[in-house]
Amino acid sequence: MALSYFPASASANVGSPQIVAESSPKHLNEGVQEAYIEHKDRLLKALDSTKSILGELRKFNKDDWVVRYPQLQEQPAAAESSISPKRKGARRSLSFPDDPSFQADVIVSPAKAGLTRSVTLASIADKDEEPAPDAEDDTDGLVSAAEASDFHVFRLDLKLGPHGSSSSPAALVAQLEKSSIANLLDDRVVSAVNHLDKLRSRIEDTSSKVLVTGDLNAGKSTFVNALLRREIMPVDQQPCTTAFCEVHDATENDGKEEVHILKDGATYSTKDETTFTRASLSDLDAIVSENENESQVLRVYLADPRDPQASLLSNGIVDISLIDAPGLNRDNTHTTRVFARQEEIDVVVFVVSAENHFTLSAKEFLTNASKEKAYLFIVVNKYEQIRDKAKCRRLVLEQIKQLSPRTYEDAEDLVHFVDSQQALHENTTPFGNLESALRSFVLVKRSKSKLAPASTYLTKLLSDVDLLVGANAIVAQSELERARDDINRVRPVLEKMKGSREALEESLEFVEEDGASRSLTRGKDILNDAVERVGQGQPGVGAVSLPVYPGLFGIWEYASEVRRALLASLDSAVKLTEDEARLITTEAVGRIAALGDKHLPDGVERSRRVFMPEAMFACRKDKKGNRRSRQPTVVAGGLYGLGLGLAQRPDMLDTSFFDLFDVQHQFWLHFGDGKNELHAEEVTVSTLGVVSVGIGALTMVGGKVVGARSLLEGVVRVWDLLENETARKWAAPVLGAVSIGLVGYYVLELPTTIPRTVGRRIKTSLAKEGEEKGEESSFVGAHAARVSRETRKVLRLAAWDVKERFRSAMDERGREVHGAEDKERGAVKALDYFHRVEQRTGEVRESVVLVSAA
């Protein structure tokens, strides 16, 4: 229905505007109320749905996904110039303050009649996007194109210092963990949820609150008095209003005109006098003056006798309260209170002085209020006192265009240039037009004045949610692709390692067993050969030589030196066995390293251990500093430290008479057919008697010439001959000659006989110990086993190192696969959630669109 506004007749109250409609006021009120209720219900549902979305977003941010805070920056001019002018969106660079390494080119484009924005990768948008039609910018009336790449409600102030300075707090922000920025974002979400609760309370409130604010001495109180057509608010050339004076219709106070001074901390009620203090209207000036430094809230109840079509308070449609606020730039405390109070206000009437225009405090307030209220009612007061009115109007409108674009677009109804002081005493057309426009904005266009702020806030909030989930959907998609790449890269390696693990262990065990077995076999061969050579009177190894025969008078020392040399040769054979074991171990360690290189995957650090063969069989010091072997060594039947070989054993170095004349050996050799030679050592010298020494010497020499039996038979024949007297005469000379020859022959054979005798006795002694202690404790068995154990220990350590690295590498690959699978599941879940949020915000946005268009 069409409405027109004009000043009231002279019979009416002075300067009060009238509303004339083509239909009756009753029908007008009914139509307005029905439309308002319909829009209100739709908006309340949108508020509840938005609150549910934010609640789920907080839970998702806490439990499932750390929501990232995106930053969008404009592309360089060269990049922008290459973009088609018909492109629907703007190219931006997407990054995150908690991850400077992430950079992506995206297209931020409006969708669904410009009420939301979508964020897509530039490569995808370039491929799929169709040229935009040659039409006006399809942006929403509440979110301009310039604001399309930034947050409104969720904006975080992360630039705390000069950008680019390494010592500034801004540089430190980049080092914040994801969870830290997510917590800051969560605080913004909580604030948004709390504000939604305030919006719901404001929408459900049947009354409308009109906040009159502005800078000091802008004429706020004078303007309120002009609206009331009464001088109620204290007015002075100096700032005098420090309290919030809320003007209500007296019908809310049983028709009584009075002032209620609200008490701090108490919930105000006109029925409970403990929550306020009564005062008369005449005391209002004194109350304000006497409590200039206190922050008070005053409720002023007035009766307006004017017709409901002319009165703002008593309008017959809805309860209205006018709130006269302190000046913005009086001090920080009052300014902060005004900022906080505007959240519960439906309509903001901002009074600005035509002389001073908008101060910094005014600009800050209007910028903050525009986050919710796209439309502000601007009163440029003291306009009649300006000489160049055109210039004043032009400058003020240019500032309004920057501060509140929607207010500027509807400036004819929302921006008024008046003189409140003049209007208080006489009827003026500009002020009458202001009253008509204010009544229309507050009462007739109530969906716009009371519901539009909530609709504006929801639009910007949903726009922030779209930007947030769109950017995080790009991150989720990136993490999903990266997780799948990691799975495709690592999983085949893990499966291959699982399949080759058993083969590696078997190969390592084979190398270990083969090395130990070869060391054992080679050791036995070397030592057995050495013992056999010693038994034949030769050194066990070629590195040792026998001593020089010193002559008959040094025969005892010669036998002793021979024994020592033969024993030392056996010790040298032990050393040779160890050297052979070192060679075998070195070759086996190389084979183990080759197995590690073959089975360990790329990227796994190889062992840095360097095998030192000389360290095998080395001595080490015990806790007391004494040198000792790594392990006790069995040497010829006893436990001895490494280095204490046969050549140092007193029992083996003891030289006896039988090292010169081995009677027992010769006896058993000639009379026992060489059998039980080992047991000949058990027969003592007393058993044979002194005579056996001579017989032994005789048989030892003569046995090599004629043999023992022939010798005895010859003795019998000689005895028969001795019975002949002639034979007895020649017997003595012949026997003497024979004895001298035999003794000479024996003395000449001692240098070769003694080494064989000593070697044979050493071999017999070692064999006897082996028989007593067992094969494993024998000289050959003990040393061969010791060398084999040392080889096995080294190879087992090398094999363990490879196995451990293989196990660690496989566990690491397993963790990588498991972590990548978790990331894949999380990214898939996040993508599904973000897509669902986009759908839900679109549904909520449709309801908000209808309210905004009303």
ZAMARGU-4260 file (C-alpha; in steps of 0.2 Angstrom, whole numbers, plus 5000, padded with zeros to 4 digits):
<rodrens>
0) 5000/5000/5000 | 5006/5017/4996 | 5011/5029/5011 | 5013/5048/5011 | 5020/5059/5024
5) 5016/5078/5027 | 5016/5090/5042 | 5001/5090/5053 | 4988/5104/5053 | 4989/5119/5064
10) 4976/5112/5076 | 4988/5097/5080 | 5003/5098/5091 | 5016/5109/5084 | 5027/5100/5071
15) 5020/5083/5073 | 5020/5073/5056 | 5005/5064/5051 | 5003/5047/5041 | 4989/5046/5028
20) 4986/5029/5020 | 4975/5023/5007 | 4968/5011/5019 | 4962/5013/5037 | 4975/5013/5051
25) 4968/4997/5058 | 4970/4988/5041 | 4987/4996/5040 | 4992/4990/5057 | 4985/4972/5054
30) 4995/4971/5038 | 5011/4977/5045 | 5009/4965/5060 | 5005/4950/5049 | 5020/4953/5038
35) 5031/4956/5053 | 5026/4941/5062 | 5029/4930/5047 | 5046/4937/5044 | 5050/4936/5063
40) 5046/4917/5064 | 5056/4914/5048 | 5071/4923/5055 | 5070/4914/5072 | 5071/4898/5063
45) 5086/4904/5054 | 5094/4909/5070 | 5091/4892/5078 | 5098/4883/5063 | 5113/4895/5062
50) 5116/4892/5081 | 5115/4873/5078 | 5128/4875/5063 | 5140/4884/5074 | 5138/4872/5089
55) 5142/4857/5077 | 5157/4867/5070 | 5164/4870/5087 | 5162/4851/5091 | 5170/4847/5075
60) 5184/4859/5078 | 5187/4851/5095 | 5185/4833/5092 | 5188/4829/5073 | 5197/4842/5064
65) 5207/4858/5068 | 5198/4871/5058 | 5211/4882/5049 | 5209/4901/5048 | 5212/4906/5030
70) 5219/4923/5024 | 5215/4929/5006 | 5226/4941/4998 | 5224/4950/4981 | 5234/4944/4966
75) 5247/4956/4959 | 5240/4968/4946 | 5248/4959/4932 | 5239/4943/4937 | 5222/4952/4939
80) 5224/4961/4922 | 5225/4944/4913 | 5208/4938/4921 | 5193/4940/4910 | 5182/4955/4916
85) 5167/4944/4914 | 5173/4932/4927 | 5161/4929/4941 | 5174/4928/4955 | 5190/4937/4960
90) 5206/4928/4960 | 5215/4927/4977 | 5230/4919/4985 | 5225/4908/4999 | 5236/4905/5014
95) 5236/4901/5032 | 5245/4910/5046 | 5249/4894/5055 | 5256/4886/5039 | 5266/4899/5028
100) 5271/4885/5017 | 5253/4882/5010 | 5249/4893/4995 | 5235/4891/4983 | 5227/4902/4970
105) 5208/4902/4972 | 5193/4910/4965 | 5181/4918/4977 | 5165/4920/4969 | 5147/4924/4974
110) 5133/4912/4972 | 5114/4910/4975 | 5110/4928/4972 | 5125/4935/4979 | 5121/4930/4997
115) 5136/4919/5000 | 5153/4916/4993 | 5162/4900/4987 | 5180/4896/4987 | 5187/4885/4974
120) 5205/4881/4967 | 5209/4893/4952 | 5213/4878/4941 | 5196/4870/4944 | 5187/4887/4942
125) 5196/4891/4926 | 5191/4874/4919 | 5173/4874/4925 | 5167/4892/4926 | 5156/4900/4913
130) 5158/4918/4908 | 5147/4929/4918 | 5133/4939/4909 | 5135/4957/4905 | 5126/4963/4920
135) 5128/4973/4936 | 5139/4965/4949 | 5129/4951/4956 | 5134/4954/4974 | 5122/4954/4989
140) 5116/4971/4996 | 5123/4966/5013 | 5140/4960/5008 | 5149/4971/4995 | 5162/4964/4982
145) 5176/4973/4991 | 5172/4963/5007 | 5170/4946/4998 | 5188/4941/5002 | 5188/4944/5021
150) 5179/4939/5037 | 5166/4950/5045 | 5161/4941/5062 | 5176/4929/5063 | 5189/4941/5059
155) 5205/4938/5069 | 5217/4952/5072 | 5233/4943/5069 | 5244/4957/5062 | 5250/4964/5079
160) 5266/4973/5072 | 5274/4980/5056 | 5272/4967/5043 | 5288/4959/5037 | 5298/4963/5053
165) 5306/4947/5060 | 5305/4954/5078 | 5287/4959/5077 | 5273/4949/5085 | 5266/4947/5067
170) 5281/4936/5063 | 5278/4926/5079 | 5260/4923/5074 | 5266/4912/5060 | 5274/4901/5072
175) 5258/4898/5082 | 5252/4880/5082 | 5236/4876/5072 | 5227/4873/5089 | 5231/4890/5095
180) 5223/4899/5081 | 5209/4886/5081 | 5206/4891/5099 | 5206/4910/5095 | 5193/4905/5081
185) 5183/4895/5093 | 5182/4911/5104 | 5175/4920/5090 | 5162/4907/5087 | 5157/4907/5105
190) 5155/4926/5104 | 5144/4924/5088 | 5133/4911/5097 | 5131/4923/5112 | 5126/4936/5100
195) 5113/4925/5092 | 5106/4923/5109 | 5105/4942/5111 | 5097/4943/5094 | 5084/4930/5098
200) 5079/4940/5114 | 5079/4956/5104 | 5068/4949/5090 | 5056/4940/5103 | 5055/4957/5112
205) 5039/4965/5107 | 5046/4983/5110 | 5059/4992/5100 | 5074/5001/5107 | 5080/5016/5098
210) 5098/5022/5103 | 5102/5040/5101 | 5121/5042/5102 | 5134/5053/5094 | 5149/5064/5099
215) 5150/5076/5113 | 5140/5092/5110 | 5132/5085/5094 | 5115/5089/5101 | 5109/5072/5106
220) 5098/5078/5121 | 5091/5092/5111 | 5086/5080/5097 | 5077/5069/5110 | 5068/5084/5117
225) 5063/5089/5100 | 5056/5072/5096 | 5046/5072/5113 | 5041/5090/5110 | 5046/5093/5128
230) 5062/5099/5137 | 5065/5083/5147 | 5084/5079/5144 | 5096/5090/5153 | 5104/5102/5140
235) 5120/5113/5142 | 5134/5120/5132 | 5146/5109/5141 | 5144/5090/5141 | 5132/5085/5154
240) 5124/5068/5150 | 5134/5054/5158 | 5120/5042/5161 | 5109/5031/5149 | 5092/5039/5150
245) 5079/5027/5143 | 5063/5036/5139 | 5047/5025/5139 | 5029/5028/5138 | 5020/5031/5155
250) 5008/5018/5151 | 5022/5005/5155 | 5022/5013/5173 | 5003/5014/5176 | 5002/5031/5168
255) 5014/5039/5180 | 5027/5051/5174 | 5043/5049/5185 | 5061/5044/5184 | 5067/5027/5190
260) 5086/5026/5195 | 5091/5008/5192 | 5102/4999/5205 | 5117/4990/5199 | 5116/4971/5200
265) 5097/4970/5202 | 5085/4965/5188 | 5074/4979/5185 | 5055/4978/5188 | 5042/4992/5190
270) 5034/4980/5202 | 5049/4978/5213 | 5054/4995/5221 | 5070/4986/5228 | 5077/4987/5211
275) 5076/5006/5208 | 5074/5022/5217 | 5060/5034/5212 | 5062/5052/5207 | 5052/5066/5199
280) 5055/5073/5182 | 5060/5090/5189 | 5074/5081/5198 | 5081/5074/5182 | 5093/5089/5179
285) 5100/5088/5197 | 5102/5069/5196 | 5112/5070/5181 | 5123/5085/5187 | 5126/5078/5204
290) 5131/5061/5197 | 5142/5066/5183 | 5156/5054/5186 | 5145/5039/5189 | 5138/5027/5177
295) 5119/5027/5179 | 5104/5020/5170 | 5089/5030/5171 | 5071/5025/5166 | 5061/5041/5162
300) 5042/5038/5160 | 5033/5051/5150 | 5015/5053/5144 | 5013/5059/5126 | 4996/5067/5124
305) 4998/5068/5105 | 4988/5057/5093 | 4996/5040/5090 | 4999/5044/5072 | 5010/5058/5078
310) 5018/5051/5094 | 5033/5040/5093 | 5032/5033/5111 | 5013/5031/5111 | 5010/5025/5093
315) 4997/5012/5096 | 5008/4999/5087 | 5022/4994/5098 | 5031/5000/5113 | 5046/5011/5109
320) 5060/5017/5121 | 5072/5031/5117 | 5089/5029/5124 | 5099/5045/5126 | 5117/5039/5128
325) 5133/5048/5134 | 5145/5056/5121 | 5156/5044/5112 | 5173/5053/5115 | 5169/5059/5133
330) 5181/5045/5140 | 5185/5027/5136 | 5174/5020/5149 | 5158/5028/5143 | 5163/5025/5125
335) 5165/5006/5128 | 5148/5006/5137 | 5140/5013/5122 | 5148/5001/5110 | 5142/4986/5121
340) 5125/4993/5123 | 5122/4994/5104 | 5121/4975/5103 | 5104/4976/5112 | 5097/4990/5101
345) 5086/4989/5086 | 5088/5006/5078 | 5103/5017/5080 | 5100/5036/5078 | 5117/5044/5076
350) 5118/5062/5079 | 5133/5071/5071 | 5137/5089/5072 | 5136/5098/5055 | 5151/5108/5062
355) 5163/5094/5066 | 5156/5080/5055 | 5162/5062/5060 | 5176/5060/5073 | 5187/5045/5075
360) 5176/5039/5089 | 5161/5041/5078 | 5169/5032/5063 | 5174/5017/5074 | 5156/5016/5081
365) 5148/5016/5064 | 5160/5003/5057 | 5157/4992/5072 | 5138/4994/5071 | 5138/4991/5052
370) 5143/4973/5055 | 5125/4970/5061 | 5115/4985/5056 | 5116/4989/5037 | 5104/5004/5039
375) 5108/5018/5052 | 5097/5033/5055 | 5109/5048/5053 | 5104/5065/5060 | 5116/5080/5055
380) 5112/5092/5068 | 5115/5111/5069 | 5114/5111/5050 | 5105/5129/5049 | 5120/5137/5057
385) 5131/5131/5042 | 5134/5145/5029 | 5139/5133/5014 | 5126/5120/5016 | 5129/5111/5000
390) 5147/5108/5004 | 5142/5102/5021 | 5130/5090/5014 | 5142/5084/5001 | 5156/5080/5013
395) 5144/5072/5026 | 5137/5060/5012 | 5154/5055/5006 | 5159/5050/5023 | 5143/5040/5026
400) 5146/5032/5009 | 5162/5025/5016 | 5155/5021/5033 | 5138/5013/5029 | 5135/5010/5010
405) 5117/5004/5013 | 5113/5020/5023 | 5120/5030/5009 | 5110/5021/4996 | 5094/5025/5006
410) 5100/5043/5011 | 5084/5051/5007 | 5075/5042/5021 | 5089/5039/5033 | 5100/5054/5032
415) 5092/5071/5038 | 5100/5088/5040 | 5091/5097/5054 | 5092/5110/5068 | 5085/5101/5083
420) 5085/5117/5094 | 5075/5127/5081 | 5063/5112/5079 | 5060/5112/5098 | 5052/5129/5097
425) 5044/5130/5080 | 5038/5119/5066 | 5051/5115/5053 | 5049/5105/5037 | 5066/5096/5038
430) 5062/5090/5056 | 5044/5085/5051 | 5051/5075/5037 | 5064/5067/5049 | 5050/5062/5061
435) 5039/5054/5047 | 5054/5044/5041 | 5059/5039/5058 | 5041/5033/5062 | 5041/5024/5045
440) 5057/5016/5048 | 5053/5010/5066 | 5035/5006/5065 | 5029/5003/5047 | 5046/4996/5041
445) 5048/4986/5056 | 5054/4971/5047 | 5068/4982/5041 | 5072/4991/5057 | 5070/4977/5070
450) 5073/4961/5059 | 5085/4968/5046 | 5100/4970/5059 | 5098/4951/5063 | 5096/4947/5045
455) 5112/4957/5041 | 5122/4949/5055 | 5116/4931/5049 | 5120/4935/5031 | 5138/4940/5036
460) 5140/4926/5049 | 5134/4913/5036 | 5146/4921/5023 | 5160/4919/5036 | 5155/4901/5038
465) 5155/4898/5019 | 5172/4906/5018 | 5179/4896/5032 | 5172/4879/5027 | 5177/4882/5009
470) 5195/4886/5013 | 5196/4871/5025 | 5188/4860/5011 | 5202/4864/5000 | 5214/4860/5014
475) 5205/4844/5017 | 5206/4839/4999 | 5224/4843/4999 | 5227/4832/5014 | 5217/4818/5006
480) 5227/4819/4990 | 5243/4819/5000 | 5237/4805/5012 | 5233/4794/4997 | 5250/4798/4989
485) 5258/4793/5005 | 5248/4777/5005 | 5252/4773/4987 | 5271/4776/4991 | 5273/4768/5007
490) 5261/4753/5007 | 5270/4743/4993 | 5286/4746/5003 | 5278/4739/5018 | 5271/4724/5010
495) 5288/4720/5002 | 5296/4721/5018 | 5284/4710/5026 | 5286/4697/5012 | 5305/4698/5013
500) 5307/4698/5032 | 5307/4679/5034 | 5320/4677/5020 | 5331/4690/5028 | 5331/4682/5045
505) 5334/4665/5037 | 5349/4672/5027 | 5356/4681/5042 | 5355/4665/5052 | 5363/4655/5038
510) 5378/4668/5037 | 5380/4667/5056 | 5380/4648/5056 | 5391/4646/5041 | 5404/4658/5048
515) 5404/4650/5065 | 5405/4633/5057 | 5419/4638/5046 | 5429/4645/5060 | 5427/4630/5070
520) 5432/4618/5056 | 5446/4629/5051 | 5452/4630/5069 | 5452/4612/5072 | 5461/4609/5055
525) 5475/4621/5060 | 5477/4615/5078 | 5476/4597/5074 | 5489/4599/5060 | 5500/4609/5073
530) 5499/4595/5086 | 5503/4582/5074 | 5519/4591/5068 | 5524/4594/5086 | 5522/4576/5089
535) 5534/4573/5075 | 5547/4585/5084 | 5543/4599/5072 | 5536/4616/5076 | 5517/4618/5074
540) 5519/4633/5063 | 5533/4638/5052 | 5535/4655/5061 | 5543/4646/5076 | 5561/4637/5074
545) 5569/4625/5086 | 5585/4630/5096 | 5603/4625/5090 | 5610/4610/5099 | 5623/4616/5111
550) 5633/4600/5113 | 5633/4585/5125 | 5636/4596/5140 | 5621/4607/5136 | 5609/4593/5133
555) 5597/4597/5148 | 5595/4615/5143 | 5593/4610/5125 | 5579/4598/5130 | 5571/4613/5140
560) 5572/4625/5125 | 5565/4612/5113 | 5550/4610/5124 | 5547/4629/5126 | 5549/4631/5107
565) 5537/4617/5103 | 5524/4624/5115 | 5526/4642/5108 | 5523/4635/5091 | 5506/4628/5097
570) 5502/4645/5104 | 5507/4653/5087 | 5495/4640/5080 | 5481/4647/5091 | 5485/4664/5085
575) 5485/4658/5067 | 5468/4651/5071 | 5462/4668/5077 | 5468/4676/5062 | 5459/4664/5051
580) 5443/4667/5061 | 5446/4686/5058 | 5446/4684/5039 | 5431/4672/5040 | 5422/4685/5051
585) 5426/4700/5040 | 5420/4691/5024 | 5404/4686/5034 | 5401/4704/5040 | 5402/4710/5022
590) 5389/4697/5017 | 5377/4703/5031 | 5380/4721/5026 | 5375/4716/5008 | 5359/4708/5014
595) 5355/4724/5024 | 5358/4734/5008 | 5347/4722/4998 | 5332/4721/5010 | 5332/4738/5019
600) 5321/4751/5009 | 5328/4767/5002 | 5329/4781/5015 | 5334/4770/5029 | 5350/4775/5037
605) 5363/4761/5036 | 5373/4755/5050 | 5388/4767/5054 | 5397/4753/5064 | 5414/4749/5057
610) 5420/4731/5060 | 5437/4730/5067 | 5444/4713/5065 | 5459/4717/5077 | 5446/4720/5091
615) 5442/4701/5091 | 5450/4691/5105 | 5456/4707/5112 | 5459/4710/5131 | 5449/4722/5141
620) 5451/4729/5158 | 5440/4724/5173 | 5433/4736/5186 | 5450/4735/5195 | 5460/4740/5180
625) 5467/4722/5177 | 5468/4716/5160 | 5456/4701/5156 | 5449/4693/5141 | 5432/4696/5135
630) 5428/4678/5140 | 5437/4664/5150 | 5447/4653/5138 | 5449/4634/5140 | 5467/4630/5136
635) 5472/4612/5137 | 5460/4606/5150 | 5460/4622/5162 | 5453/4639/5163 | 5466/4653/5159
640) 5465/4671/5154 | 5469/4675/5136 | 5488/4676/5133 | 5492/4663/5145 | 5496/4649/5133
645) 5505/4632/5134 | 5522/4641/5134 | 5518/4649/5150 | 5511/4634/5159 | 5523/4628/5173
650) 5517/4610/5171 | 5520/4610/5153 | 5537/4618/5154 | 5544/4605/5167 | 5558/4595/5159
655) 5562/4577/5165 | 5575/4563/5161 | 5562/4555/5149 | 5564/4570/5138 | 5582/4563/5135
660) 5579/4544/5136 | 5561/4539/5133 | 5563/4522/5140 | 5544/4518/5142 | 5541/4523/5124
665) 5555/4512/5117 | 5550/4497/5128 | 5532/4498/5123 | 5537/4501/5105 | 5548/4486/5104
670) 5540/4474/5116 | 5522/4480/5115 | 5521/4482/5096 | 5518/4500/5099 | 5501/4498/5107
675) 5495/4507/5122 | 5508/4520/5120 | 5498/4532/5129 | 5498/4521/5145 | 5517/4519/5144
680) 5518/4536/5153 | 5508/4528/5168 | 5523/4516/5171 | 5535/4522/5184 | 5554/4521/5183
685) 5554/4509/5198 | 5544/4496/5189 | 5558/4492/5177 | 5572/4495/5189 | 5589/4502/5185
690) 5593/4488/5173 | 5579/4493/5161 | 5589/4509/5158 | 5603/4500/5151 | 5592/4488/5141
695) 5582/4503/5135 | 5597/4512/5129 | 5603/4496/5121 | 5587/4492/5112 | 5584/4511/5107
700) 5600/4510/5097 | 5602/4492/5093 | 5584/4490/5089 | 5586/4501/5073 | 5600/4490/5067
705) 5596/4471/5070 | 5579/4472/5080 | 5575/4467/5098 | 5573/4448/5095 | 5588/4446/5084
710) 5598/4455/5098 | 5592/4444/5112 | 5596/4428/5101 | 5613/4435/5098 | 5615/4438/5117
715) 5611/4420/5120 | 5623/4414/5107 | 5636/4426/5115 | 5633/4418/5132 | 5636/4401/5125
720) 5652/4407/5117 | 5658/4414/5133 | 5658/4397/5140 | 5673/4394/5128 | 5689/4400/5136
725) 5696/4407/5120 | 5680/4417/5117 | 5681/4424/5134 | 5698/4432/5130 | 5690/4441/5115
730) 5674/4445/5123 | 5679/4460/5134 | 5688/4469/5120 | 5674/4466/5108 | 5660/4471/5120
735) 5670/4487/5124 | 5672/4491/5106 | 5653/4488/5103 | 5648/4498/5118 | 5659/4513/5113
740) 5652/4513/5096 | 5634/4512/5102 | 5637/4526/5114 | 5645/4537/5101 | 5631/4533/5089
745) 5618/4538/5102 | 5626/4554/5107 | 5627/4559/5088 | 5608/4556/5087 | 5603/4566/5102
750) 5599/4583/5092 | 5586/4574/5082 | 5580/4562/5095 | 5576/4574/5109 | 5564/4585/5098
755) 5554/4569/5094 | 5554/4563/5111 | 5549/4580/5119 | 5536/4583/5105 | 5529/4565/5107
760) 5527/4568/5126 | 5519/4585/5123 | 5506/4577/5111 | 5503/4563/5123 | 5501/4575/5138
765) 5488/4585/5127 | 5479/4569/5122 | 5478/4563/5140 | 5470/4580/5146 | 5458/4579/5132
770) 5453/4561/5137 | 5451/4566/5155 | 5441/4582/5152 | 5432/4578/5136 | 5434/4583/5118
775) 5427/4600/5121 | 5439/4604/5134 | 5454/4598/5124 | 5467/4609/5118 | 5461/4608/5100
780) 5442/4607/5104 | 5443/4621/5117 | 5452/4634/5106 | 5442/4630/5091 | 5426/4632/5100
785) 5432/4648/5108 | 5436/4655/5091 | 5419/4649/5084 | 5410/4657/5098 | 5419/4674/5095
790) 5415/4673/5077 | 5397/4669/5081 | 5396/4683/5093 | 5402/4696/5081 | 5391/4690/5067
795) 5376/4689/5078 | 5378/4707/5083 | 5380/4712/5065 | 5364/4702/5061 | 5355/4709/5075
800) 5359/4727/5070 | 5352/4723/5052 | 5337/4715/5060 | 5334/4729/5071 | 5335/4742/5057
805) 5324/4731/5047 | 5311/4730/5061 | 5312/4749/5065 | 5310/4753/5046 | 5295/4741/5045
810) 5287/4749/5060 | 5291/4766/5054 | 5283/4762/5037 | 5268/4754/5047 | 5266/4770/5057
815) 5267/4780/5041 | 5253/4769/5032 | 5243/4770/5048 | 5245/4788/5050 | 5241/4791/5031
820) 5225/4780/5033 | 5220/4790/5048 | 5223/4806/5038 | 5213/4799/5024 | 5198/4795/5035
825) 5199/4812/5043 | 5200/4821/5027 | 5186/4811/5019 | 5175/4815/5035 | 5180/4833/5035
830) 5175/4835/5016 | 5159/4827/5019 | 5155/4838/5034 | 5160/4854/5025 | 5149/4850/5010
835) 5135/4847/5022 | 5138/4863/5031 | 5137/4872/5014 | 5121/4864/5010 | 5114/4869/5027
840) 5120/4887/5026 | 5112/4888/5009 | 5095/4882/5016 | 5096/4895/5030 | 5101/4908/5018
845) 5085/4907/5008 | 5075/4911/5024 | 5087/4926/5027 | 5085/4932/5009 | 5066/4933/5011
850) 5068/4943/5027 | 5081/4955/5019 | 5070/4958/5004 | 5055/4963/5014
</rodrens>
